[in-house]
Amino acid sequence: MTLLHQLIWGSIFLGLCSLVHVLLIGFCANSMIWANNSLYRHGRFARVFGLVSVGFGIITFSHTVQVWIWAIAFLGMGVISDMNSSLYFALATYSTVGYGDLTLGPGTRIFGTFAGVSGVLSLGVSTAMLVAMLSRFLAKEPKDIPQGSEDQEKP
């Protein structure tokens, strides 16, 4: 694979993974809003458990789909010859663990690196979204808002 092909195909699969992640993050945000509204009267523990479960479940699904996209890309592009090795390499690279026991040749290294970039970006967005949503929902309880806070309604 030439450098240009690696850059083009890496960008295409990075874009595809980004699209999948953005769509599932949007779905996750809406699902967490629904869970928050459904569990509002069931106590703090139920709300926290429900919100984290919904958020974590959808985010985990999103990352799993992206790892499979990369595994299929590595296999389909002839970068790695079998699905077991392809899935292993995709997961190790996406998660940036990078064990190093399975490496790519000089003609595919740049392409493989895009999986790591995809993982770093998606994991960062997931973490930020989950923290923001939980902060937003859990800070709105009256006992958590100090007197004189700007979050309280003005008379």
N, C-alpha and C positions, 0 to 999 in steps of 0.2 A: 504494500500500500504506500503510495507516495505521501509526502508531507501534506500536500494540498488535499488529497483524499481523506487523510486522517483528520484534518481540520474541518473539512466539510461534513463528513459523516459524524464526527464527534459533536459538532455543533447541532446537527439535526437530532441526534439522540438526546443531547442535553436539552434542547428545546422541547422535545416530546416529553421528557421526564418533568421538565418545569411546568408544562401545560397540565399534565396529570396531577402534579402536586398542587398547583394553584386551584384546580377544580375541586380536588378533594379537601383542601384547606377551607375553601368556601363552603362546601357541604358540611365540614366539621364545625365551622363557626355557627351555621344555621342549626345544626343538630345540638350544639351546646346551648344555644338560646332556647330551643325547645325544651331541653332537659332542665335548664334553670327554671323556666316557667312552670314546668310540670312538677318539679320537686321543691318549689319555693316554700310550701307549707309543711314539708316533711322533716324539717330540722336540718341543722348544719351538716351533720355527718352524712345524711342521705344525699344532700346537695353536693357536697365535696366528692363523695364516692361516685355519684352519678355523672357529674361533670368530668371528673378525671377519667372514668371508664369510657365515656363517649369519646372524649378527646383523644385519649391514648389509643383506643381501638381504631379509630379512623386514621389517625396519623401512622400507626403501625401498618395498617393496610396500604396506605399510600407509599410508604418506604418499601414494602414488600413488592408491590407492583413495579416500582422503579428498578429494584434489583433484578427482577425477572426480565424487564425490558433490556437491561444491560447484558444479562446472561444470553438472551436470545440474539442480541446484536453481536456479541463476541462470537457466538456459534455461527450465526448466519453470515457474518463477514469473513469467516474462515480464520479468525484470530486465535481461537481455541477449538480443538477438534472434538471434544465430547461435552455433553451437557453437565455432567457432574463437575468437571474441572471449570467449566464456564460459569456455572452458578457459584461455585466456591470463590473463584477469582472476582466475580462481580460483587459478591457480598463483602469480601475482604477489602476490595478497593473502594466501594461505595461508602463503607463505614470508616474508611481511612486506617484500618488496622494494618493492612498491607504486610502480611506475614513474610513475603519474599521467597517462599518455597516454590511458587509458580510465577514466572515472569514472562513478559512478552518480548518478542524479538525487536530489533531496531526499527523495523518497518511498521510497527503497530503500537509502540510505546505511547506516542502522543494520543492516539485514539483511546487507549486504555485509561489514560490520565483523566479524560473527560468524565469517567464514571466517578472518580474521586471528587472532582469539582461539583458534579451533580449531587453527591451525598452531602458535602459540606454545606452547599447552599440550601438544600432541602431540610437538613437537620437544623440549621440555624433558623430558618423560617418557621419550622414546626415548633421549636422551643419558644421563640418569641411570641408566636400566636397563642400557644397554650398558656404561657405566663400572663399575657395580656388579658385573655378571656377570663382566666381564673381570678385575676386581680380585679377585673371589672365586676364580675358577679359577686364575689365574696366580700367586697368592700362596701356593698350597698345595704348591708344589714344595719339597722338603726343603732344597735349596741356597739358597732364597730366605728361609728362616725362620731368623733369628738365634738363637743359643743363649740360653736363658732366656726365650724368647718365650712369651707366654700361649697361642699357637696350638698349641704342642707338647703332646703328651699327657703327663700327669703319671704317674709310676710308681705 
